[in-house]
Amino acid sequence: MNDGTNRQILLVEKPTGKLAPEHFRMMEGTIPEARDGEALLRVRFISLDAANRAWMHGATYRAAVEANTVMAGGGIGEVVSSRAPGLSAGDIVFGDTGWQEYAAVPAKHLTKMPKIEPMTYLLSVYGIAGLTAYFGLLDVGKPKVGETVVVSAAAGSVGSIVGQIAKIKGCRVVGIAGGQEKCRWLTSELGFDAAVDYKDGAVFKALKAAAPSGIDVYFDNVGGEILEACLAQMNNRGRIACCGAISQYDGVPSASGPRGVPGLIVVKRLTMQGFIVMDYMERRNEALRDLQSWIAAGTLKVQEDVIDGLENAPKALIGLLAGDNRGKRMIRL
C-alpha cells in the first residue's frame, strides 16, 4: 500500500455550460476501511464515458453526481481486503469506484471479472463498451445479411465495435465520425465499407452517397441533427438502436433535431428503441464467448486510448466529449 492517502477527484461545481477543468479538484483523503458486506479496492483503471457528463445533468439509470462529491465512474479494481463472502484479496472486479485510488464498495454492486491480459480489455471490448455494442446492435438493431448498417460516433469505444460486428454479420457498414483521419481509419483498419465526416457539414448528402440503398439499421450514439439525417434515409421497417445522445450532453442541450419523427416512423414502419446494457447482464457470458472468438479469429480489432494518471482524468473526459479519442478511453492509475 502507499502512505495511507487516497487521492480523489471531486466534482466541485455542476457545469451549466461546457465542462471545464475548473469544475474538478484533486484532494487527498484517507484510505477507507471495508465495512461488513464491502470490499476495499485499489482502483487500477477508470472508464471514461460520455455518460459521465450526462450524470451531471440529473438522475439517469443511476443517481445524479452532486457537487463536492467524488466524481462517479466505473472502474476496474483489485480487492485489497474483503468483508463480504465470495470476494477475497487479489480478485479483480468492476464497479462504480469513482475517480479515486481506493474505494470501499458493497460487494453486491461489484462484478467479479476473469483475470484477462491485457486488463484494459475488461473495460473496453469485454466491458460496458463491448457489451453495449453487442446487445444494442444484435438484440435491438437485429441486422440481417446484406443490410446496410450506419453507426454514429463510429470511431468511439462503442461505435468502433458496432461497425465491426455488423461486418462480421455480413452487412454493408457506414460509419459517421469527425475528421478525415478517423474516417480513413474506419475504412482502412476496421473494414467499414464507407465513412462520412460530419465535420464536413453536408451529412445528409454524404450519407446518401455512402448508403445509396438506404439504411436498414441505424445505431445512434449522438442524437440531434445526425439522427435527423439518418431518419430521413431509413428503409421501410428499419430499426434504430438509441444508445446515447452525446450531442446533447455537454453545454446547453440544443433544441435542434430530429424533426418530423412521428410521421416518418408511421409511414416507414420504423422501430426506434432505447436500451441500457445493464438489462442484458444475465446474458453477459454469451456475448463474451462471441467477442473472444472474433478477437481470436482476427475479425474484431480492439482500439484503446489509455491515459496515465488520475490527475489527467478531467482533461481526458473533456477531450472525449470533444471527440479526441479513438476507441475506448480510460485512465490508468
MOSUL-V709472 format. One record per helix or strand. SS is the DSSP state (helix for helix, strand for strand). FROM is the first residue (numbers start at 1). LEN is the number of residues. If there is no record, write none. Layout:
ss->[SS,SS]
from->[FROM,FROM]
len->[LEN,LEN]
This chain:
ss->[strand,helix,strand,strand,helix,strand,strand,strand,strand,strand,helix,strand,helix,helix,strand,strand,helix,strand,helix,strand,helix,helix,strand,helix,strand,helix,helix,strand,helix,strand,helix,strand]
from->[5,21,24,38,50,69,74,92,100,102,107,111,119,128,148,156,159,172,180,194,198,203,215,224,234,246,261,271,277,304,310,327]
len->[7,3,7,10,8,2,9,5,1,5,3,2,4,14,5,1,10,6,9,4,3,8,6,8,9,3,8,4,21,5,12,6]
